[in-house]
């Protein structure tokens, strides 16, 4: 699952457990909301030492690393994906 796919699952589970977001984001454009999500994600990554991966997540990472090593030129860069998502 991609970074955005994981994030989408997280947001869906959050919306199922919470009736609404703690902030009103309706005034933000989609690119602004994507940027906000990136900032939130980066803040989580900054505290990665407090975040423990499950064994299933570790296995998935190992699988993806092995796939990348087998075909390093396959796929797109983060910048290309970001430009596509933001319509730039």
The 8 nearest C-alpha neighbors of each residue, nearest first, counted from 0:
[[1, 4, 5, 2, 3, 59, 6, 63],
 [2, 0, 4, 3, 5, 6, 7, 63],
 [1, 3, 5, 4, 6, 0, 7, 40],
 [4, 2, 6, 1, 5, 7, 0, 8],
 [5, 3, 1, 7, 6, 2, 0, 8],
 [6, 4, 8, 2, 3, 7, 1, 0],
 [5, 7, 3, 9, 4, 8, 10, 2],
 [6, 8, 4, 10, 9, 5, 3, 11],
 [9, 7, 11, 5, 6, 10, 12, 4],
 [10, 8, 6, 12, 7, 11, 13, 5],
 [9, 11, 13, 7, 12, 8, 14, 6],
 [12, 10, 8, 14, 13, 9, 7, 15],
 [11, 13, 15, 9, 14, 10, 8, 16],
 [14, 12, 10, 16, 11, 15, 17, 9],
 [13, 15, 17, 11, 12, 16, 10, 18],
 [16, 14, 12, 13, 17, 11, 18, 10],
 [15, 17, 13, 14, 12, 18, 11, 19],
 [16, 18, 14, 19, 15, 13, 20, 12],
 [17, 19, 14, 16, 15, 20, 13, 21],
 [20, 18, 17, 21, 14, 22, 23, 13],
 [19, 21, 22, 23, 17, 18, 14, 24],
 [20, 22, 19, 23, 17, 24, 18, 14],
 [23, 21, 20, 24, 19, 25, 26, 27],
 [22, 24, 25, 20, 21, 26, 19, 27],
 [25, 23, 26, 27, 22, 32, 20, 28],
 [24, 26, 27, 23, 28, 22, 32, 29],
 [25, 27, 24, 28, 23, 31, 32, 29],
 [28, 26, 25, 24, 31, 32, 29, 30],
 [27, 29, 31, 30, 32, 26, 25, 24],
 [28, 30, 32, 31, 33, 27, 85, 34],
 [31, 29, 33, 32, 28, 85, 34, 27],
 [32, 30, 34, 28, 29, 33, 27, 35],
 [31, 33, 35, 29, 34, 30, 27, 36],
 [34, 32, 30, 36, 35, 31, 29, 37],
 [33, 35, 37, 31, 32, 36, 30, 38],
 [36, 34, 32, 38, 37, 33, 39, 31],
 [35, 37, 39, 33, 38, 34, 40, 32],
 [38, 36, 34, 40, 35, 39, 41, 33],
 [39, 37, 41, 35, 36, 40, 42, 34],
 [38, 40, 36, 42, 37, 41, 35, 43],
 [41, 39, 37, 43, 42, 38, 36, 44],
 [42, 40, 44, 38, 43, 39, 37, 45],
 [43, 41, 45, 39, 40, 44, 38, 46],
 [44, 42, 40, 46, 41, 45, 47, 39],
 [43, 45, 47, 41, 46, 42, 40, 50],
 [46, 44, 42, 43, 47, 41, 48, 40],
 [47, 45, 44, 43, 48, 49, 42, 50],
 [48, 46, 44, 50, 49, 45, 43, 51],
 [47, 49, 50, 46, 51, 45, 44, 43],
 [50, 48, 47, 46, 51, 43, 44, 45],
 [51, 49, 47, 48, 52, 46, 43, 44],
 [50, 52, 53, 49, 48, 47, 54, 56],
 [53, 51, 56, 57, 54, 50, 55, 47],
 [52, 54, 56, 55, 57, 51, 58, 50],
 [53, 55, 57, 56, 58, 52, 59, 51],
 [56, 54, 58, 53, 57, 59, 52, 60],
 [55, 57, 59, 53, 58, 54, 52, 60],
 [56, 58, 54, 60, 59, 55, 61, 52],
 [57, 59, 55, 61, 56, 60, 54, 62],
 [60, 58, 62, 56, 61, 57, 55, 63],
 [59, 61, 63, 57, 62, 58, 64, 56],
 [60, 62, 58, 64, 59, 63, 65, 57],
 [63, 61, 59, 65, 60, 64, 66, 58],
 [62, 64, 66, 60, 65, 61, 67, 59],
 [63, 65, 67, 61, 66, 62, 60, 68],
 [64, 66, 68, 62, 63, 67, 61, 69],
 [67, 65, 63, 69, 64, 68, 62, 70],
 [68, 66, 71, 64, 70, 69, 65, 63],
 [67, 69, 65, 71, 66, 70, 64, 63],
 [68, 70, 66, 67, 65, 71, 64, 72],
 [71, 69, 67, 68, 72, 73, 66, 65],
 [72, 70, 67, 68, 73, 69, 66, 74],
 [73, 71, 70, 74, 67, 75, 68, 69],
 [72, 74, 71, 70, 75, 67, 69, 66],
 [75, 73, 72, 76, 71, 67, 70, 77],
 [76, 74, 79, 77, 80, 73, 78, 72],
 [75, 77, 79, 78, 80, 74, 81, 73],
 [76, 78, 80, 79, 81, 75, 82, 74],
 [77, 79, 81, 76, 80, 82, 75, 83],
 [80, 78, 82, 76, 81, 77, 75, 83],
 [81, 79, 83, 77, 82, 78, 84, 76],
 [80, 82, 78, 84, 83, 79, 77, 85],
 [83, 81, 87, 85, 79, 80, 84, 86],
 [82, 84, 80, 86, 81, 85, 79, 87],
 [85, 83, 81, 82, 86, 80, 87, 30],
 [84, 86, 82, 87, 83, 30, 81, 29],
 [87, 85, 83, 84, 82, 81, 30, 80],
 [86, 82, 85, 83, 84, 81, 79, 30]]
